[in-house]
Amino acid sequence: MVATEHIELPAGESWRREPPASIKEGQVVATVHFDPRGQPAWYDAIVIRVQTRKYNHGAQDMLHLYFPEDGHDDWYSLPDRSIAFDHGNKVTGKPLKEAKAAAAEA
């Protein structure tokens, strides 16, 4: 895993590396990815599913994220320092339904 703690959070007052007390579907997040030149950039995503995986040694929260910019979806395990959480923003209704449908088609 690449260290991302030194990368500034996305612009705005409500972004935090710590997740909210309860992560729900529709939570807006951003994840760090590196471009071909190796420069970090934040990409917005929507949590479309929250799942807890139970193992013999404990449990781990998983987030299924949908990236509207390119129609990509992916799973992330928590904790993950490459995720920033927008504590002031959540999508509901039609945008959340469309994100789930798009991920299901992929």
N, C-alpha and C positions, 0 to 999 in steps of 0.2 A: 504494500500500500504506500502511496506517495504522501508525504506530509503536506498538509494544506493549511495548517494553523496560521502560517504567516501571510496567507492570502486575505486581502481585505474582503469583508462581507459585501454583498450587493448593496447598491445605493438605497438608502431609506432607513428610517429610525426603527422599524419593527423587525428587522432581520436579526436572528440569534443562531448561534451554533447549537445551543441547548434546545432540545425539542420541547414543545408545550407539554403540560402535565398529561394531557390525553391527546394522542394523535388520531384524527378522524379522517375518513374519506373526504376529499375536497380540500384538505390542507395544502396550501401553496408552499412549495419548497424550491430551492435552487441547488444544483450540484455543480461542482468544479470539474471541468474537463480541460485538457491541454490541446491547443491547436497545433497544426503541423510545425510551427516554429517553436513550440514548447512554451507558449505563453498561456497562463491560466485564464479561463473565462467561466462565468457563471451562466448556467442554462436553467430557465424556469421549468418547473414540472408540477404536476398535480398528483397527490396521493389518490390512487383509485382503489386501493385495497390495503388493509392492515391485517397482518396475520402473525400469530405467535406460533413458532415451531417449538415443540417440546422434545427434549432429548433426555437421555438417562442422567446427564449431569446438570440439567437445568432447562431454561427456555431462552429463546431469542426472538425479538420482534423483527418482523420483515415488513418492508414497504414496497408495494408495487407502484411504480411511478410512470406517468405518461408525460412525454415531452411534446407539447403542442407545436413547437417550432418545426420539428421534423417528423412528427408522427411516430416516434420511437417509444417503446416502453421497456422497462427493466426492473428487476428486483434489487433492493438494497437491504443489507442486514444492519441493524443498529447494535451498538453505536457505530456511526460512520462520520468522521470529521470532514468529509467532503460534501456534506449536506448542510445547508443553512435553512432555517425555518422562518417563514414570514408569520410572526405572531399576530399580525393585524389583518391577515387576508385569508379568505377561504372561498372556494367556489362551490356552488350548489346548483340544483336544478338542471337545466338544459346543458350548460357547459360540462358538468360532471358526467351526465349521461352520455354525451358525445365522446368524452375522453375514454370512458369505459367501453363504449361500442368500438371505437377506433382500435383500442388495444386488443379487443377480442378478435378483430378481423386480422390482426397481424400474425 
